[in-house]
Amino acid sequence: VAPLYNRLKLNQEQSMHFAVQSRAIVINEYLNRLRDVVTQVGSRTHAKQALVEYNAGRKELTSYQAFSTPILSDAVNNNEDILGLMRFDQSNHLAVSIGQDISEAFWQFPSRDRADPVFFLVWNVTQPVLVISAPILDRDKSRIGTDLVVFSLSKLREIVNDKTGLGQTGELTLIQLDGNKPKPLFAVNRDILNETMQPIVVAAVNDAANKAVGMQYWPGGVLAYRNMPVPNW
């Protein structure tokens, strides 16, 4: 019996390992596509030049908005994942807002020495949105402003809800810690917030950065996990 049990356990671990790794690859590819979208929005030449002129005081705010809004609206309307766009000047003052915005309490800006975008979640009632905060750079790589682009997570939800390789009872979720409590991005069937599961999930989240794929066992099943460094899920 023992050799059979060990072989079945190994097969289960290998299956879950592959499922977690393959799904992480798909999620990373999706997030990279969103990063590329933000880069394309920020690289629109005429809108960048208008921002430079506004920063220098050669354009009034109303004139800048009248010129830039149609250009940036076109970028928003051409991508179904984008819910909204907020463009800030080099002093982090809001200059243009299109579509869904986010409260000032949630604004985040990359540090001045950082050229890479920042990913973060904003919880709108019960449904999160993904926000990418990206510096707008001129030809000399100096920051002239920042874009906060608000994305729907509907496509990410489709990836997460795909049960391929998870068997009849398995499911996938993405989690952030809210203090010391796990906060799933999307609803899951299994109660991962009950008294039994919560410490297991917290331990897995804290341990995830140390492993390619980790495993946690409890009497009701097994949890496979890995870290998503961007945006720290």
Disulfide bonds with the S-S distance in Angstrom:
none
